[in-house]
Amino acid sequence: MVNYENKGFRFLPRKLIIFTLTVFDRISLILVRLKLSPNFLSFLGLVSGILVGILFATRHPFWAVIFIAFSGILDILDGKVAANGNKKTVFGAIFDSSLDRYSEFAIYLGLAFYFKNWWVLLLLALAFLGSTMVSYTRARAESLGIDCRLGIMQRAERMVLLMFGTLVAIISGYFDAVMIGVIIFLAVISNFTAWQRIAYVYKIEKGKEAS
């Protein structure tokens, strides 16, 4: 279980995160017994992300929500199956992280096809940049020996925001306006999270120098 103590504020409550991970940890044990490969689950997550993009592009937002949820479930399970099945590998780690980036790109690309307005495309580009930088800053910090899993808009939050934002957009009847609001929020807070991590590494380095 990941230790979430002292990792800073997140939009998703800490207790909810731990409860969710605990539930999926138990589910993963079933998948381990079925001998499912974590890399196969990662691949299914990519397929789900591509389907989300297609469903947004073809104006089927309800089904997009379903596959966002499915993609999020797979994103948790692949790591759990790898850990509980003693199948953690360096290749599996980079394979999973890389497919996550492709999956998010597919989702934003689908939204870009839906809107087709240049200024919304700019917002989507900034949102994808932010999501990529959140992952990059963590990976770069950890390559330097610093645990950097903090931040208010991590992948789980991004997927949950997209899912519930789309549901609110469907129910309210103001789909375009609500989704543009969601995209703006993603663009701003994802990039803010990346800089949170950069600032955290700076703080850690200064603390080491002081000691």
ChimeraX commands (.cxc) that place a marker at each C-alpha (Angstrom):
marker #1 position 0.00,0.00,0.00 radius 0.5
marker #1 position 1.31,3.43,-0.92 radius 0.5
marker #1 position 1.88,5.68,2.04 radius 0.5
marker #1 position -0.17,8.84,1.54 radius 0.5
marker #1 position 0.99,10.58,4.69 radius 0.5
marker #1 position 2.44,14.06,4.20 radius 0.5
marker #1 position 1.91,14.01,0.45 radius 0.5
marker #1 position 0.04,17.32,0.40 radius 0.5
marker #1 position -3.51,18.19,-0.58 radius 0.5
marker #1 position -5.33,16.16,-3.22 radius 0.5
marker #1 position -8.83,16.70,-4.60 radius 0.5
marker #1 position -9.70,13.07,-3.91 radius 0.5
marker #1 position -9.94,12.42,-0.15 radius 0.5
marker #1 position -7.10,10.33,1.25 radius 0.5
marker #1 position -9.49,7.85,2.90 radius 0.5
marker #1 position -11.33,7.33,-0.41 radius 0.5
marker #1 position -8.02,6.68,-2.19 radius 0.5
marker #1 position -6.92,4.12,0.40 radius 0.5
marker #1 position -10.35,2.43,0.42 radius 0.5
marker #1 position -10.38,2.21,-3.38 radius 0.5
marker #1 position -6.86,0.80,-3.53 radius 0.5
marker #1 position -7.72,-1.75,-0.85 radius 0.5
marker #1 position -10.79,-2.95,-2.77 radius 0.5
marker #1 position -8.87,-3.26,-6.03 radius 0.5
marker #1 position -6.01,-4.96,-4.25 radius 0.5
marker #1 position -8.41,-7.76,-3.37 radius 0.5
marker #1 position -9.87,-7.87,-6.86 radius 0.5
marker #1 position -6.36,-8.11,-8.29 radius 0.5
marker #1 position -5.79,-11.33,-6.34 radius 0.5
marker #1 position -8.55,-12.93,-8.40 radius 0.5
marker #1 position -6.89,-11.76,-11.62 radius 0.5
marker #1 position -3.55,-13.11,-10.41 radius 0.5
marker #1 position -5.13,-16.53,-9.91 radius 0.5
marker #1 position -6.53,-16.26,-13.45 radius 0.5
marker #1 position -2.94,-15.62,-14.60 radius 0.5
marker #1 position -3.80,-12.37,-16.37 radius 0.5
marker #1 position -0.79,-10.37,-17.48 radius 0.5
marker #1 position -0.47,-6.82,-16.06 radius 0.5
marker #1 position 0.84,-5.72,-19.47 radius 0.5
marker #1 position -2.35,-7.03,-21.07 radius 0.5
marker #1 position -4.41,-4.98,-18.59 radius 0.5
marker #1 position -2.31,-1.92,-19.47 radius 0.5
marker #1 position -3.02,-2.54,-23.15 radius 0.5
marker #1 position -6.76,-2.81,-22.43 radius 0.5
marker #1 position -6.47,0.54,-20.65 radius 0.5
marker #1 position -5.04,2.06,-23.83 radius 0.5
marker #1 position -7.86,0.54,-25.91 radius 0.5
marker #1 position -10.39,2.03,-23.45 radius 0.5
marker #1 position -8.76,5.46,-23.73 radius 0.5
marker #1 position -8.89,5.31,-27.52 radius 0.5
marker #1 position -12.56,4.34,-27.34 radius 0.5
marker #1 position -13.23,7.31,-25.05 radius 0.5
marker #1 position -11.67,9.62,-27.64 radius 0.5
marker #1 position -13.73,8.08,-30.44 radius 0.5
marker #1 position -16.92,8.34,-28.38 radius 0.5
marker #1 position -16.29,12.02,-27.61 radius 0.5
marker #1 position -15.50,12.72,-31.27 radius 0.5
marker #1 position -18.68,10.96,-32.43 radius 0.5
marker #1 position -20.83,12.66,-29.75 radius 0.5
marker #1 position -21.57,9.70,-27.49 radius 0.5
marker #1 position -20.56,11.24,-24.14 radius 0.5
marker #1 position -22.48,8.80,-21.92 radius 0.5
marker #1 position -20.54,5.85,-23.29 radius 0.5
marker #1 position -17.37,7.91,-23.02 radius 0.5
marker #1 position -18.02,8.16,-19.26 radius 0.5
marker #1 position -18.39,4.37,-19.03 radius 0.5
marker #1 position -15.06,3.77,-20.73 radius 0.5
marker #1 position -13.30,6.49,-18.71 radius 0.5
marker #1 position -14.34,4.56,-15.61 radius 0.5
marker #1 position -13.21,1.28,-17.16 radius 0.5
marker #1 position -9.86,2.82,-18.13 radius 0.5
marker #1 position -9.39,4.09,-14.57 radius 0.5
marker #1 position -10.15,0.66,-13.12 radius 0.5
marker #1 position -7.60,-0.96,-15.43 radius 0.5
marker #1 position -5.04,1.69,-14.52 radius 0.5
marker #1 position -5.27,0.59,-10.89 radius 0.5
marker #1 position -5.49,-3.13,-11.56 radius 0.5
marker #1 position -2.45,-3.46,-13.80 radius 0.5
marker #1 position -0.15,-2.23,-11.05 radius 0.5
marker #1 position -1.88,-4.31,-8.39 radius 0.5
marker #1 position -1.68,-7.48,-10.49 radius 0.5
marker #1 position 2.00,-6.81,-11.17 radius 0.5
marker #1 position 2.70,-6.37,-7.45 radius 0.5
marker #1 position 0.57,-9.22,-6.12 radius 0.5
marker #1 position 1.54,-11.61,-8.89 radius 0.5
marker #1 position 5.25,-10.87,-8.45 radius 0.5
marker #1 position 5.37,-9.68,-12.06 radius 0.5
marker #1 position 6.88,-6.23,-11.60 radius 0.5
marker #1 position 9.40,-5.51,-14.34 radius 0.5
marker #1 position 11.20,-2.42,-15.62 radius 0.5
marker #1 position 9.60,-2.97,-19.02 radius 0.5
marker #1 position 6.14,-3.29,-17.44 radius 0.5
marker #1 position 6.58,0.00,-15.58 radius 0.5
marker #1 position 7.60,2.00,-18.66 radius 0.5
marker #1 position 5.03,0.18,-20.82 radius 0.5
marker #1 position 2.23,1.12,-18.40 radius 0.5
marker #1 position 3.33,4.76,-18.06 radius 0.5
marker #1 position 3.76,5.17,-21.80 radius 0.5
marker #1 position 0.34,3.72,-22.62 radius 0.5
marker #1 position -1.22,6.03,-20.02 radius 0.5
marker #1 position 0.13,9.02,-21.93 radius 0.5
marker #1 position -1.16,7.69,-25.25 radius 0.5
marker #1 position -4.54,7.00,-23.63 radius 0.5
marker #1 position -4.88,10.55,-22.32 radius 0.5
marker #1 position -3.79,11.94,-25.67 radius 0.5
marker #1 position -6.53,9.90,-27.38 radius 0.5
marker #1 position -9.12,11.34,-24.98 radius 0.5
marker #1 position -8.03,14.94,-25.57 radius 0.5
marker #1 position -7.83,14.31,-29.31 radius 0.5
marker #1 position -11.43,13.06,-29.27 radius 0.5
marker #1 position -12.52,16.22,-27.46 radius 0.5
marker #1 position -10.59,18.26,-30.02 radius 0.5
marker #1 position -12.56,16.60,-32.84 radius 0.5
marker #1 position -15.78,17.38,-30.95 radius 0.5
marker #1 position -15.10,21.10,-30.44 radius 0.5
marker #1 position -12.93,22.02,-33.46 radius 0.5
marker #1 position -12.62,25.62,-32.18 radius 0.5
marker #1 position -9.02,26.84,-32.27 radius 0.5
marker #1 position -9.15,28.36,-28.79 radius 0.5
marker #1 position -10.57,25.14,-27.28 radius 0.5
marker #1 position -7.82,23.22,-29.09 radius 0.5
marker #1 position -5.30,25.50,-27.37 radius 0.5
marker #1 position -6.88,24.70,-23.99 radius 0.5
marker #1 position -6.74,20.98,-24.76 radius 0.5
marker #1 position -3.08,21.29,-25.75 radius 0.5
marker #1 position -2.35,23.00,-22.42 radius 0.5
marker #1 position -4.32,20.32,-20.56 radius 0.5
marker #1 position -2.35,17.54,-22.22 radius 0.5
marker #1 position 0.91,19.39,-21.61 radius 0.5
marker #1 position -0.01,19.66,-17.93 radius 0.5
marker #1 position -0.90,15.98,-17.61 radius 0.5
marker #1 position 2.36,14.99,-19.33 radius 0.5
marker #1 position 4.42,17.32,-17.14 radius 0.5
marker #1 position 2.83,15.90,-13.98 radius 0.5
marker #1 position 4.09,12.46,-14.98 radius 0.5
marker #1 position 7.44,13.72,-16.25 radius 0.5
marker #1 position 8.29,15.68,-13.10 radius 0.5
marker #1 position 7.59,12.65,-10.93 radius 0.5
marker #1 position 9.63,10.33,-13.15 radius 0.5
marker #1 position 12.55,12.78,-13.34 radius 0.5
marker #1 position 12.54,13.40,-9.58 radius 0.5
marker #1 position 12.42,9.69,-8.81 radius 0.5
marker #1 position 15.32,9.07,-11.22 radius 0.5
marker #1 position 17.27,11.46,-8.97 radius 0.5
marker #1 position 16.24,9.58,-5.84 radius 0.5
marker #1 position 13.37,11.82,-4.68 radius 0.5
marker #1 position 9.91,10.37,-4.00 radius 0.5
marker #1 position 7.60,12.84,-5.76 radius 0.5
marker #1 position 4.03,11.50,-5.69 radius 0.5
marker #1 position 2.44,14.67,-4.35 radius 0.5
marker #1 position 0.11,17.06,-6.18 radius 0.5
marker #1 position -3.53,18.07,-6.30 radius 0.5
marker #1 position -4.27,16.96,-9.89 radius 0.5
marker #1 position -2.73,13.55,-10.42 radius 0.5
marker #1 position -3.95,11.01,-12.98 radius 0.5
marker #1 position -6.72,9.68,-10.74 radius 0.5
marker #1 position -8.09,13.18,-10.20 radius 0.5
marker #1 position -7.92,13.96,-13.91 radius 0.5
marker #1 position -9.90,10.86,-14.83 radius 0.5
marker #1 position -12.49,11.44,-12.09 radius 0.5
marker #1 position -12.89,15.09,-13.11 radius 0.5
marker #1 position -13.39,14.11,-16.75 radius 0.5
marker #1 position -15.89,11.42,-15.80 radius 0.5
marker #1 position -18.03,13.49,-13.43 radius 0.5
marker #1 position -17.62,16.64,-15.50 radius 0.5
marker #1 position -19.01,14.81,-18.53 radius 0.5
marker #1 position -21.91,13.45,-16.46 radius 0.5
marker #1 position -22.76,16.95,-15.21 radius 0.5
marker #1 position -22.50,18.26,-18.79 radius 0.5
marker #1 position -24.96,15.60,-20.01 radius 0.5
marker #1 position -27.44,16.05,-17.17 radius 0.5
marker #1 position -27.36,19.87,-17.20 radius 0.5
marker #1 position -28.00,20.13,-20.94 radius 0.5
marker #1 position -25.14,22.62,-21.27 radius 0.5
marker #1 position -22.60,20.14,-22.56 radius 0.5
marker #1 position -20.26,22.50,-24.41 radius 0.5
marker #1 position -20.10,25.12,-21.65 radius 0.5
marker #1 position -19.53,22.60,-18.85 radius 0.5
marker #1 position -16.91,20.63,-20.77 radius 0.5
marker #1 position -15.01,23.79,-21.67 radius 0.5
marker #1 position -15.00,24.64,-17.96 radius 0.5
marker #1 position -13.64,21.18,-17.18 radius 0.5
marker #1 position -10.93,21.54,-19.82 radius 0.5
marker #1 position -9.90,24.97,-18.46 radius 0.5
marker #1 position -9.71,23.54,-14.95 radius 0.5
marker #1 position -7.62,20.59,-16.16 radius 0.5
marker #1 position -5.27,22.88,-18.08 radius 0.5
marker #1 position -4.66,25.22,-15.14 radius 0.5
marker #1 position -4.52,22.76,-12.24 radius 0.5
marker #1 position -2.49,20.08,-14.06 radius 0.5
marker #1 position 0.23,22.57,-14.87 radius 0.5
marker #1 position 0.04,23.91,-11.32 radius 0.5
marker #1 position 0.57,20.35,-10.05 radius 0.5
marker #1 position 3.67,19.97,-12.21 radius 0.5
marker #1 position 5.11,23.11,-10.65 radius 0.5
marker #1 position 4.12,21.85,-7.20 radius 0.5
marker #1 position 6.43,18.91,-7.83 radius 0.5
marker #1 position 9.22,21.12,-9.14 radius 0.5
marker #1 position 8.93,23.29,-6.03 radius 0.5
marker #1 position 8.93,20.18,-3.83 radius 0.5
marker #1 position 12.21,18.97,-5.35 radius 0.5
marker #1 position 13.67,22.46,-4.80 radius 0.5
marker #1 position 12.57,22.34,-1.16 radius 0.5
marker #1 position 14.08,18.88,-0.65 radius 0.5
marker #1 position 17.38,19.95,-2.22 radius 0.5
marker #1 position 17.59,23.11,-0.09 radius 0.5
marker #1 position 16.81,21.03,3.01 radius 0.5
marker #1 position 19.70,18.70,2.22 radius 0.5
marker #1 position 22.05,21.63,1.68 radius 0.5
marker #1 position 21.01,23.16,5.00 radius 0.5
marker #1 position 21.64,19.92,6.87 radius 0.5
marker link #1:1,2 radius 0.2
marker link #1:2,3 radius 0.2
marker link #1:3,4 radius 0.2
marker link #1:4,5 radius 0.2
marker link #1:5,6 radius 0.2
marker link #1:6,7 radius 0.2
marker link #1:7,8 radius 0.2
marker link #1:8,9 radius 0.2
marker link #1:9,10 radius 0.2
marker link #1:10,11 radius 0.2
marker link #1:11,12 radius 0.2
marker link #1:12,13 radius 0.2
marker link #1:13,14 radius 0.2
marker link #1:14,15 radius 0.2
marker link #1:15,16 radius 0.2
marker link #1:16,17 radius 0.2
marker link #1:17,18 radius 0.2
marker link #1:18,19 radius 0.2
marker link #1:19,20 radius 0.2
marker link #1:20,21 radius 0.2
marker link #1:21,22 radius 0.2
marker link #1:22,23 radius 0.2
marker link #1:23,24 radius 0.2
marker link #1:24,25 radius 0.2
marker link #1:25,26 radius 0.2
marker link #1:26,27 radius 0.2
marker link #1:27,28 radius 0.2
marker link #1:28,29 radius 0.2
marker link #1:29,30 radius 0.2
marker link #1:30,31 radius 0.2
marker link #1:31,32 radius 0.2
marker link #1:32,33 radius 0.2
marker link #1:33,34 radius 0.2
marker link #1:34,35 radius 0.2
marker link #1:35,36 radius 0.2
marker link #1:36,37 radius 0.2
marker link #1:37,38 radius 0.2
marker link #1:38,39 radius 0.2
marker link #1:39,40 radius 0.2
marker link #1:40,41 radius 0.2
marker link #1:41,42 radius 0.2
marker link #1:42,43 radius 0.2
marker link #1:43,44 radius 0.2
marker link #1:44,45 radius 0.2
marker link #1:45,46 radius 0.2
marker link #1:46,47 radius 0.2
marker link #1:47,48 radius 0.2
marker link #1:48,49 radius 0.2
marker link #1:49,50 radius 0.2
marker link #1:50,51 radius 0.2
marker link #1:51,52 radius 0.2
marker link #1:52,53 radius 0.2
marker link #1:53,54 radius 0.2
marker link #1:54,55 radius 0.2
marker link #1:55,56 radius 0.2
marker link #1:56,57 radius 0.2
marker link #1:57,58 radius 0.2
marker link #1:58,59 radius 0.2
marker link #1:59,60 radius 0.2
marker link #1:60,61 radius 0.2
marker link #1:61,62 radius 0.2
marker link #1:62,63 radius 0.2
marker link #1:63,64 radius 0.2
marker link #1:64,65 radius 0.2
marker link #1:65,66 radius 0.2
marker link #1:66,67 radius 0.2
marker link #1:67,68 radius 0.2
marker link #1:68,69 radius 0.2
marker link #1:69,70 radius 0.2
marker link #1:70,71 radius 0.2
marker link #1:71,72 radius 0.2
marker link #1:72,73 radius 0.2
marker link #1:73,74 radius 0.2
marker link #1:74,75 radius 0.2
marker link #1:75,76 radius 0.2
marker link #1:76,77 radius 0.2
marker link #1:77,78 radius 0.2
marker link #1:78,79 radius 0.2
marker link #1:79,80 radius 0.2
marker link #1:80,81 radius 0.2
marker link #1:81,82 radius 0.2
marker link #1:82,83 radius 0.2
marker link #1:83,84 radius 0.2
marker link #1:84,85 radius 0.2
marker link #1:85,86 radius 0.2
marker link #1:86,87 radius 0.2
marker link #1:87,88 radius 0.2
marker link #1:88,89 radius 0.2
marker link #1:89,90 radius 0.2
marker link #1:90,91 radius 0.2
marker link #1:91,92 radius 0.2
marker link #1:92,93 radius 0.2
marker link #1:93,94 radius 0.2
marker link #1:94,95 radius 0.2
marker link #1:95,96 radius 0.2
marker link #1:96,97 radius 0.2
marker link #1:97,98 radius 0.2
marker link #1:98,99 radius 0.2
marker link #1:99,100 radius 0.2
marker link #1:100,101 radius 0.2
marker link #1:101,102 radius 0.2
marker link #1:102,103 radius 0.2
marker link #1:103,104 radius 0.2
marker link #1:104,105 radius 0.2
marker link #1:105,106 radius 0.2
marker link #1:106,107 radius 0.2
marker link #1:107,108 radius 0.2
marker link #1:108,109 radius 0.2
marker link #1:109,110 radius 0.2
marker link #1:110,111 radius 0.2
marker link #1:111,112 radius 0.2
marker link #1:112,113 radius 0.2
marker link #1:113,114 radius 0.2
marker link #1:114,115 radius 0.2
marker link #1:115,116 radius 0.2
marker link #1:116,117 radius 0.2
marker link #1:117,118 radius 0.2
marker link #1:118,119 radius 0.2
marker link #1:119,120 radius 0.2
marker link #1:120,121 radius 0.2
marker link #1:121,122 radius 0.2
marker link #1:122,123 radius 0.2
marker link #1:123,124 radius 0.2
marker link #1:124,125 radius 0.2
marker link #1:125,126 radius 0.2
marker link #1:126,127 radius 0.2
marker link #1:127,128 radius 0.2
marker link #1:128,129 radius 0.2
marker link #1:129,130 radius 0.2
marker link #1:130,131 radius 0.2
marker link #1:131,132 radius 0.2
marker link #1:132,133 radius 0.2
marker link #1:133,134 radius 0.2
marker link #1:134,135 radius 0.2
marker link #1:135,136 radius 0.2
marker link #1:136,137 radius 0.2
marker link #1:137,138 radius 0.2
marker link #1:138,139 radius 0.2
marker link #1:139,140 radius 0.2
marker link #1:140,141 radius 0.2
marker link #1:141,142 radius 0.2
marker link #1:142,143 radius 0.2
marker link #1:143,144 radius 0.2
marker link #1:144,145 radius 0.2
marker link #1:145,146 radius 0.2
marker link #1:146,147 radius 0.2
marker link #1:147,148 radius 0.2
marker link #1:148,149 radius 0.2
marker link #1:149,150 radius 0.2
marker link #1:150,151 radius 0.2
marker link #1:151,152 radius 0.2
marker link #1:152,153 radius 0.2
marker link #1:153,154 radius 0.2
marker link #1:154,155 radius 0.2
marker link #1:155,156 radius 0.2
marker link #1:156,157 radius 0.2
marker link #1:157,158 radius 0.2
marker link #1:158,159 radius 0.2
marker link #1:159,160 radius 0.2
marker link #1:160,161 radius 0.2
marker link #1:161,162 radius 0.2
marker link #1:162,163 radius 0.2
marker link #1:163,164 radius 0.2
marker link #1:164,165 radius 0.2
marker link #1:165,166 radius 0.2
marker link #1:166,167 radius 0.2
marker link #1:167,168 radius 0.2
marker link #1:168,169 radius 0.2
marker link #1:169,170 radius 0.2
marker link #1:170,171 radius 0.2
marker link #1:171,172 radius 0.2
marker link #1:172,173 radius 0.2
marker link #1:173,174 radius 0.2
marker link #1:174,175 radius 0.2
marker link #1:175,176 radius 0.2
marker link #1:176,177 radius 0.2
marker link #1:177,178 radius 0.2
marker link #1:178,179 radius 0.2
marker link #1:179,180 radius 0.2
marker link #1:180,181 radius 0.2
marker link #1:181,182 radius 0.2
marker link #1:182,183 radius 0.2
marker link #1:183,184 radius 0.2
marker link #1:184,185 radius 0.2
marker link #1:185,186 radius 0.2
marker link #1:186,187 radius 0.2
marker link #1:187,188 radius 0.2
marker link #1:188,189 radius 0.2
marker link #1:189,190 radius 0.2
marker link #1:190,191 radius 0.2
marker link #1:191,192 radius 0.2
marker link #1:192,193 radius 0.2
marker link #1:193,194 radius 0.2
marker link #1:194,195 radius 0.2
marker link #1:195,196 radius 0.2
marker link #1:196,197 radius 0.2
marker link #1:197,198 radius 0.2
marker link #1:198,199 radius 0.2
marker link #1:199,200 radius 0.2
marker link #1:200,201 radius 0.2
marker link #1:201,202 radius 0.2
marker link #1:202,203 radius 0.2
marker link #1:203,204 radius 0.2
marker link #1:204,205 radius 0.2
marker link #1:205,206 radius 0.2
marker link #1:206,207 radius 0.2
marker link #1:207,208 radius 0.2
marker link #1:208,209 radius 0.2
marker link #1:209,210 radius 0.2
marker link #1:210,211 radius 0.2
view
